[in-house]
Amino acid sequence: MQRGHGSVRRFRMLAILSMLNMPRQRSVRVTCVLAMSLTLACSGCGIVARTVIDGYEKLNAGALTNPGRIGPLTDTERIWARAAWRYVTNNTAPTGLVNSADGYPATTMWQIGDYLAALVAAREMKLIERNEFDRRLSDVLRFLGQMPLLPDGLPNRVYNTQTGAMSDYANRPGTIGTSALDVGRVLVWLHAIGARYPEYGEYVDRAVLRWNLCELVGDDGTLYATRIDARQTVRVAEIRPGYDAYASTGFRLWGVRVSDAAAAPLAQAYANGVRIYFDARDPRQTGATNALVSAPWLLSGIEFGWRGTQRADASGRTDSAAQADAVYRAQEARWRKDRILTARTDHQVDQPPYFVHDSVFANGYAWNTVGDDGRAYPQLALVATRAAFGMWVLWDTAYTTYLMRSVDALYDADRGWFEGRYEATGGSDRTLTLSTNATVLEALLYKSSGRLVPNTRADGYFSARMKDVFAHPATCLSTAASVEPGPQ
């Protein structure tokens, strides 16, 4: 079917006149739709029509406002999602919590956040029905609403998923302190639950109001962890570039006044010719690694679209989008120069020390793989599944397409996704963890619908408490009912 040039000209004129009265974002969307319509008018049906429909579906999923791969999931991608969700079903304990690693009955607040993210993704991608979603979410909210807390009113670092009791790192009954970074993760996803599903908002709010969040924030807005030494609680600044910015966003979403002013000083280095910024503190003095890894930057992109997580750097200012892009480009540059497939992040491994920080830069060196003991473990470097999924969905490039081919078979349909593939040998690390499988689900939900966490939510029980000047819960909490996650 052919149309005359006069019809096309009239079509263009109507489009221009319509856009003169539209907001900019809407006019961009309409421009793209009209351009596709012109393609149909000029080219007929068939392959072109399918291309136009695919383009429209991508627009409808949010391709104009979200970077990377946006569009409906393919049949293969839905298989990937079901495999990731299988990990959750296999590892759900009687308490309603999910094991941090396959068959290991322990979890942290970070991993409770992982589970909430996975649960939202499963519901939105229709992997589960509403009644299962309700049952699972109700179980988690019940736990959070009555979980045992430390004497300072904060969650312990570890809980036994079978009993719900506080545990030490060996999963024996005990208390070891709390992590602001872990709490920040669960705050992000409790906010997201309240915003997406307001019918659960009151119960989300009640859980958060149990926690004495002010104990985790210093007078200057720095996030603090606590540890219990000789039955004494010690506060320690918890600063890990990328992770601290991510966690700060979680606190801001609940009105907690946090600041980047006291964040670790950053220095610059080059990894395969790409300038990156890293924690300038000497790990020999701090006793902690300064590893720059992919995960927090990828989560910030998937969940917030890199909004609200800016922080200072050695050159003045850089936001998380710029840092994330540098972290990505360094890994692509390594592949292009050295032909080493690279997708680096912190992860578990199937041999001692069982957890490593697989970095872009750490302890003075690029591509350093270090344990919590400070030792290097180059043989344990992985092409990490969760890093590969995050990079693939946020950067639509030839490299991420190639990268995904290297990991897209690293799953067992009945168990879930493995941690990754060893750089040195190509063998797979068949460890199964909640964090990796949750990231797979988050990445696929991002592909189908764009960034996952709304900035604001409707007023509810929490905001009503904040407005009560006679019974305000804590001085570090804002009186604002709904807050933005930081500078946009």
C-alpha positions as CSV (number, residue, x, y, z in Angstrom):
1,M,0.0,0.0,0.0
2,Q,1.5,3.4,-1.1
3,R,0.4,6.9,0.0
4,G,1.0,10.1,-1.9
5,H,3.6,12.6,-0.8
6,G,0.8,15.1,0.0
7,S,-0.6,12.8,2.7
8,V,2.8,12.4,4.3
9,R,3.4,16.2,4.3
10,R,0.0,16.8,5.9
11,F,0.9,14.1,8.5
12,R,4.1,15.9,9.3
13,M,2.4,19.2,9.6
14,L,-0.1,17.9,12.1
15,A,2.6,16.3,14.1
16,I,4.6,19.6,14.3
17,L,1.5,21.6,15.3
18,S,0.6,19.0,18.0
19,M,4.1,19.0,19.5
20,L,4.1,22.8,19.8
21,N,1.6,22.5,22.7
22,M,3.2,19.4,24.4
23,P,5.6,19.1,27.3
24,R,9.1,18.2,26.0
25,Q,9.2,14.6,27.3
26,R,5.8,13.8,25.8
27,S,6.8,15.4,22.5
28,V,9.9,13.3,22.3
29,R,7.8,10.2,22.7
30,V,5.3,11.3,20.1
31,T,8.1,12.2,17.7
32,C,9.3,8.6,17.9
33,V,5.9,7.2,17.4
34,L,5.2,9.4,14.4
35,A,8.5,8.6,12.9
36,M,7.6,4.9,13.1
37,S,4.2,5.6,11.6
38,L,5.8,7.4,8.7
39,T,8.0,4.3,8.2
40,L,4.9,2.2,8.0
41,A,3.2,4.6,5.6
42,C,6.2,4.6,3.3
43,S,7.3,1.0,3.5
44,G,4.3,-1.2,3.7
45,C,3.9,-4.2,6.0
46,G,6.0,-7.3,6.8
47,I,9.4,-7.0,8.4
48,V,9.2,-3.2,8.7
49,A,5.9,-3.5,10.5
50,R,7.4,-6.0,13.0
51,T,10.3,-3.6,13.6
52,V,7.9,-0.7,14.2
53,I,5.9,-2.8,16.7
54,D,9.0,-3.8,18.5
55,G,10.1,-0.2,18.7
56,Y,6.7,0.9,20.1
57,E,6.9,-1.9,22.7
58,K,10.3,-0.6,23.8
59,L,8.9,2.9,24.0
60,N,6.0,1.7,26.1
61,A,8.5,-0.1,28.4
62,G,10.3,3.2,29.1
63,A,13.2,3.2,26.5
64,L,13.1,7.0,26.3
65,T,13.8,7.6,30.0
66,N,15.9,4.6,30.9
67,P,19.4,3.7,29.5
68,G,20.3,0.3,28.1
69,R,18.2,-2.6,26.9
70,I,14.5,-1.8,27.3
71,G,11.7,-3.9,25.9
72,P,9.5,-7.0,26.4
73,L,11.2,-10.1,27.7
74,T,11.9,-12.8,25.1
75,D,11.0,-16.4,25.7
76,T,14.6,-17.2,26.6
77,E,14.7,-14.3,29.1
78,R,11.6,-15.6,30.8
79,I,13.3,-18.9,31.2
80,W,16.2,-17.1,32.8
81,A,13.7,-15.3,35.2
82,R,12.0,-18.6,36.2
83,A,15.4,-20.2,37.0
84,A,16.3,-17.3,39.2
85,W,13.0,-17.5,41.0
86,R,13.5,-21.2,41.5
87,Y,16.4,-20.4,43.9
88,V,13.9,-18.5,46.0
89,T,11.3,-21.2,46.2
90,N,14.0,-23.8,47.0
91,N,15.4,-21.7,49.9
92,T,12.4,-20.2,51.6
93,A,12.4,-21.1,55.3
94,P,9.5,-21.5,57.7
95,T,10.1,-18.0,59.0
96,G,9.3,-16.6,55.5
97,L,13.0,-15.6,55.1
98,V,15.2,-16.9,52.2
99,N,18.6,-18.4,52.7
100,S,21.6,-16.3,51.7
101,A,23.3,-19.2,50.0
102,D,21.7,-22.5,48.8
103,G,20.8,-24.6,51.8
104,Y,22.5,-22.3,54.3
105,P,20.0,-21.1,56.9
106,A,21.2,-17.6,57.5
107,T,20.4,-14.1,56.1
108,T,21.3,-10.5,56.6
109,M,19.4,-7.3,56.2
110,W,21.0,-6.8,52.8
111,Q,19.7,-10.2,51.7
112,I,16.2,-9.5,53.1
113,G,16.4,-6.5,50.7
114,D,17.5,-8.9,48.0
115,Y,14.5,-11.1,48.7
116,L,12.0,-8.1,48.6
117,A,13.5,-7.1,45.2
118,A,13.2,-10.6,43.9
119,L,9.6,-10.8,45.2
120,V,8.6,-7.6,43.4
121,A,10.2,-8.7,40.2
122,A,8.5,-12.1,40.4
123,R,5.1,-10.5,40.8
124,E,5.6,-7.8,38.2
125,M,6.9,-10.4,35.6
126,K,3.9,-12.7,36.5
127,L,6.1,-15.5,37.7
128,I,3.8,-15.8,40.7
129,E,0.1,-15.0,41.4
130,R,-1.1,-12.3,43.7
131,N,-2.0,-14.8,46.5
132,E,1.6,-16.2,46.6
133,F,3.0,-12.6,46.6
134,D,0.7,-11.7,49.5
135,R,1.6,-14.7,51.5
136,R,5.3,-14.3,51.0
137,L,5.3,-10.5,51.6
138,S,3.1,-11.0,54.7
139,D,5.6,-13.5,56.1
140,V,8.5,-11.1,55.7
141,L,6.6,-8.1,57.2
142,R,5.5,-10.3,60.1
143,F,9.2,-11.2,60.7
144,L,10.3,-7.5,60.4
145,G,7.5,-6.4,62.7
146,Q,8.6,-8.7,65.6
147,M,12.2,-9.7,64.9
148,P,14.5,-9.6,67.9
149,L,16.7,-6.4,68.0
150,L,19.9,-5.5,69.6
151,P,19.8,-3.5,72.9
152,D,20.2,-0.2,70.9
153,G,17.1,-1.0,68.9
154,L,18.8,-2.1,65.7
155,P,18.8,-5.3,63.6
156,N,21.6,-7.7,64.1
157,R,23.9,-8.4,61.2
158,V,22.8,-12.0,60.8
159,Y,19.6,-14.0,61.5
160,N,18.9,-17.7,61.3
161,T,16.3,-18.3,58.7
162,Q,14.9,-21.4,60.4
163,T,14.3,-19.9,63.8
164,G,14.4,-16.1,63.2
165,A,17.0,-15.8,66.0
166,M,20.0,-13.4,66.0
167,S,23.2,-15.2,65.0
168,D,26.9,-14.7,64.7
169,Y,28.9,-15.2,61.5
170,A,29.0,-19.0,62.1
171,N,25.2,-18.9,62.4
172,R,25.3,-19.8,66.1
173,P,23.0,-17.9,68.5
174,G,24.6,-14.6,69.3
175,T,24.8,-10.9,68.5
176,I,27.6,-9.2,66.5
177,G,26.3,-5.6,65.7
178,T,24.6,-4.0,62.8
179,S,25.5,-2.7,59.3
180,A,24.2,0.6,58.0
181,L,24.9,-0.5,54.5
182,D,22.7,-3.6,55.0
183,V,19.9,-1.6,56.6
184,G,20.1,0.9,53.8
185,R,19.4,-1.9,51.3
186,V,16.3,-3.1,53.1
187,L,15.1,0.5,53.5
188,V,15.3,1.0,49.7
189,W,13.0,-2.0,49.1
190,L,10.6,-1.4,52.0
191,H,10.1,2.1,50.5
192,A,9.6,0.5,47.0
193,I,7.0,-1.9,48.5
194,G,5.1,0.9,50.1
195,A,5.2,3.0,46.9
196,R,4.2,0.1,44.6
197,Y,1.7,-1.6,46.8
198,P,0.2,1.0,49.2
199,E,-2.1,-1.6,50.8
200,Y,1.0,-2.9,52.6
201,G,2.3,0.6,53.5
202,E,1.2,0.7,57.1
203,Y,2.9,-2.6,57.9
204,V,6.1,-1.5,56.1
205,D,6.0,1.7,58.1
206,R,5.5,0.0,61.4
207,A,8.5,-2.3,60.8
208,V,10.8,0.6,60.0
209,L,9.6,2.7,63.0
210,R,10.8,-0.2,65.3
211,W,14.4,0.6,64.3
212,N,16.5,3.2,66.0
213,L,17.9,4.5,62.7
214,C,19.5,7.6,64.3
215,E,22.1,5.3,66.0
216,L,23.4,4.6,62.5
217,V,23.9,8.2,61.5
218,G,26.6,10.6,62.9
219,D,26.1,14.3,63.6
220,D,27.7,15.0,60.3
221,G,25.5,12.6,58.4
222,T,28.0,9.8,58.2
223,L,26.7,6.2,58.2
224,Y,28.0,4.1,61.1
225,A,28.1,0.3,61.7
226,T,28.2,-1.2,65.1
227,R,30.1,-4.2,66.3
228,I,30.1,-5.9,69.7
229,D,33.5,-6.4,71.2
230,A,33.8,-7.9,74.7
231,R,30.1,-7.1,75.2
232,Q,30.7,-3.5,74.4
233,T,29.1,-1.8,71.4
234,V,31.5,0.1,69.2
235,R,30.5,2.5,66.4
236,V,32.6,2.5,63.3
237,A,32.1,4.7,60.2
238,E,30.9,2.5,57.4
239,I,32.3,4.0,54.2
240,R,32.6,2.0,51.0
241,P,32.4,4.0,47.8
242,G,29.4,3.0,45.8
243,Y,27.8,1.0,48.7
244,D,27.7,4.0,51.0
245,A,26.1,6.2,48.4
246,Y,23.6,3.4,47.6
247,A,22.7,2.9,51.3
248,S,22.5,6.7,51.9
249,T,19.7,6.8,49.3
250,G,17.8,4.2,51.3
251,F,18.1,6.3,54.4
252,R,17.0,9.5,52.5
253,L,13.9,7.8,51.2
254,W,12.8,7.5,54.8
255,G,13.7,11.1,55.7
256,V,16.9,10.4,57.6
257,R,19.4,13.2,57.3
258,V,22.5,11.7,55.8
259,S,25.3,13.6,54.1
260,D,28.1,12.8,51.7
261,A,30.3,15.5,53.3
262,A,32.2,13.0,55.4
263,A,32.5,10.3,52.8
264,A,35.9,8.7,52.2
265,P,38.3,10.9,50.2
266,L,38.6,9.7,46.6
267,A,41.7,9.5,44.5
268,Q,41.9,8.8,40.8
269,A,43.7,5.9,39.0
270,Y,43.6,4.4,35.5
271,A,42.4,1.0,34.6
272,N,43.2,0.1,31.0
273,G,43.3,3.8,30.2
274,V,40.0,4.6,31.8
275,R,40.0,7.1,34.7
276,I,38.2,5.8,37.8
277,Y,37.9,7.0,41.3
278,F,38.6,4.9,44.4
279,D,38.7,5.2,48.2
280,A,42.0,7.0,48.9
281,R,42.3,5.6,52.4
282,D,45.1,3.2,53.1
283,P,43.7,-0.3,53.7
284,R,46.7,-1.0,56.0
285,Q,45.5,1.7,58.3
286,T,41.7,1.2,58.0
287,G,41.8,-2.6,58.2
288,A,39.3,-2.8,55.4
289,T,39.6,-3.2,51.6
290,N,39.0,-0.2,49.4
291,A,37.8,-2.3,46.5
292,L,36.0,-0.6,43.7
293,V,33.4,-3.2,42.5
294,S,30.5,-3.1,40.0
295,A,27.5,-4.1,42.1
296,P,26.5,-0.9,43.9
297,W,26.8,1.2,40.7
298,L,24.7,-1.4,38.8
299,L,22.0,-1.5,41.5
300,S,21.9,2.3,41.5
301,G,21.3,2.2,37.8
302,I,18.7,-0.5,37.8
303,E,16.8,0.7,40.8
304,F,17.1,4.5,40.7
305,G,18.3,5.2,37.1
306,W,21.4,6.7,38.9
307,R,19.3,9.4,40.4
308,G,19.8,10.6,43.9
309,T,23.2,9.0,44.5
310,Q,25.7,11.8,43.7
311,R,28.7,12.3,45.8
312,A,31.9,14.3,45.9
313,D,35.1,13.1,44.2
314,A,38.7,14.2,43.8
315,S,38.0,16.4,40.9
316,G,35.0,18.3,42.5
317,R,31.8,16.4,41.7
318,T,30.8,13.3,39.9
319,D,27.5,11.5,40.0
320,S,27.0,7.8,40.2
321,A,26.1,7.6,36.5
322,A,29.6,8.9,35.6
323,Q,31.3,6.6,38.0
324,A,29.2,3.6,36.8
325,D,30.0,4.4,33.2
326,A,33.8,4.6,34.1
327,V,33.6,1.2,35.9
328,Y,31.8,-0.3,32.9
329,R,34.2,1.2,30.3
330,A,37.3,0.1,32.2
331,Q,36.0,-3.5,32.0
332,E,35.1,-3.3,28.3
333,A,38.6,-1.7,27.6
334,R,40.3,-4.6,29.3
335,W,38.5,-7.0,27.0
336,R,39.3,-5.0,23.9
337,K,43.0,-4.6,24.8
338,D,43.8,-7.9,26.6
339,R,40.9,-10.0,25.4
340,I,39.9,-11.0,29.0
341,L,36.2,-11.2,29.5
342,T,35.6,-9.0,32.6
343,A,32.5,-8.6,34.8
344,R,33.9,-7.8,38.3
345,T,32.1,-7.5,41.6
346,D,32.3,-8.9,45.1
347,H,31.0,-12.5,45.3
348,Q,31.1,-15.8,47.0
349,V,33.3,-18.6,45.8
350,D,33.3,-22.3,46.3
351,Q,36.6,-22.5,48.1
352,P,38.5,-20.6,50.8
353,P,38.2,-17.7,51.7
354,Y,34.6,-18.2,50.3
355,F,34.1,-14.5,49.7
356,V,36.2,-12.1,47.7
357,H,36.1,-8.5,46.4
358,D,36.7,-8.9,42.7
359,S,37.6,-5.4,41.8
360,V,38.3,-2.9,39.1
361,F,40.8,-1.4,41.5
362,A,41.7,-2.4,45.1
363,N,44.6,-1.9,47.5
364,G,46.7,-0.1,45.0
365,Y,46.2,-2.3,41.9
366,A,43.8,-2.6,39.0
367,W,42.0,-5.9,38.6
368,N,42.9,-7.0,42.1
369,T,40.9,-9.8,43.7
370,V,41.2,-9.6,47.5
371,G,39.7,-11.3,50.5
372,D,38.6,-9.7,53.7
373,D,42.0,-10.8,55.1
374,G,43.7,-8.4,52.7
375,R,45.4,-11.1,50.7
376,A,45.2,-11.4,46.9
377,Y,43.4,-14.3,45.3
378,P,43.9,-13.8,41.5
379,Q,42.9,-17.4,40.8
380,L,39.4,-16.7,42.2
381,A,38.5,-13.9,39.8
382,L,35.2,-14.5,38.1
383,V,33.2,-13.3,35.2
384,A,30.4,-12.7,37.7
385,T,26.9,-13.5,36.7
386,R,25.3,-10.6,38.5
387,A,27.8,-8.1,37.2
388,A,27.3,-9.5,33.7
389,F,23.5,-9.1,33.9
390,G,23.7,-5.6,35.3
391,M,26.1,-4.5,32.6
392,W,24.1,-6.2,29.9
393,V,20.8,-4.5,30.8
394,L,22.3,-1.0,31.4
395,W,24.7,-0.8,28.4
396,D,23.4,-2.0,25.1
397,T,26.8,-2.6,23.4
398,A,28.5,-5.2,21.4
399,Y,30.7,-6.1,24.4
400,T,27.7,-6.7,26.8
401,T,26.1,-8.9,24.1
402,Y,29.3,-10.9,23.8
403,L,29.6,-11.0,27.6
404,M,26.1,-12.3,28.1
405,R,26.9,-15.2,25.8
406,S,29.6,-16.3,28.2
407,V,27.2,-16.6,31.2
408,D,23.8,-17.2,29.7
409,A,24.1,-21.0,30.3
410,L,25.3,-20.7,33.9
411,Y,22.2,-21.9,35.6
412,D,20.3,-25.0,36.6
413,A,16.6,-24.6,35.8
414,D,15.7,-26.4,39.0
415,R,18.2,-24.6,41.3
416,G,19.0,-21.1,40.0
417,W,22.0,-19.1,38.6
418,F,25.6,-19.9,39.6
419,E,28.0,-17.2,40.8
420,G,30.0,-17.0,37.5
421,R,32.8,-18.3,35.4
422,Y,36.5,-18.3,36.5
423,E,38.6,-15.9,34.5
424,A,41.6,-18.1,34.6
425,T,40.1,-21.4,33.5
426,G,36.6,-20.9,32.2
427,G,35.3,-23.3,34.8
428,S,32.1,-22.4,36.5
429,D,31.7,-21.5,40.2
430,R,28.6,-23.4,41.0
431,T,27.8,-21.6,44.2
432,L,24.2,-20.4,44.4
433,T,23.3,-17.2,46.3
434,L,20.3,-15.1,46.8
435,S,22.1,-11.9,45.8
436,T,23.0,-13.2,42.4
437,N,19.6,-14.6,41.7
438,A,17.9,-11.4,42.9
439,T,20.1,-9.3,40.7
440,V,19.1,-11.5,37.7
441,L,15.4,-10.9,38.5
442,E,16.0,-7.1,39.0
443,A,17.9,-6.8,35.7
444,L,15.1,-8.6,33.8
445,L,12.4,-6.5,35.4
446,Y,14.4,-3.3,34.5
447,K,14.5,-4.5,30.9
448,S,10.8,-4.9,30.8
449,S,9.7,-1.8,32.6
450,G,12.6,0.6,33.4
451,R,14.0,1.7,36.8
452,L,12.4,-0.1,39.7
453,V,12.2,2.2,42.8
454,P,9.8,5.2,42.8
455,N,11.2,8.4,44.3
456,T,8.2,9.1,46.5
457,R,5.1,7.4,47.9
458,A,1.8,8.5,49.2
459,D,1.4,9.7,52.8
460,G,0.6,7.0,55.3
461,Y,1.3,5.8,58.8
462,F,4.9,6.8,58.7
463,S,4.2,10.4,57.5
464,A,1.5,10.8,60.1
465,R,4.0,9.9,62.8
466,M,6.5,12.3,61.4
467,K,3.9,15.1,61.7
468,D,3.2,14.4,65.3
469,V,5.3,17.1,67.1
470,F,4.5,15.6,70.5
471,A,5.5,12.0,69.7
472,H,8.1,12.4,66.9
473,P,10.0,9.1,66.7
474,A,13.5,10.4,66.5
475,T,15.4,13.6,66.0
476,C,17.4,12.5,62.9
477,L,14.2,11.8,61.0
478,S,12.7,14.5,58.7
479,T,9.2,15.8,59.3
480,A,8.6,15.4,55.6
481,A,6.0,12.8,54.7
482,S,7.6,11.8,51.4
483,V,11.1,12.6,50.5
484,E,13.2,12.6,47.4
485,P,16.3,10.3,47.4
486,G,18.8,13.1,47.1
487,P,19.9,15.6,44.5
488,Q,18.6,14.9,41.0
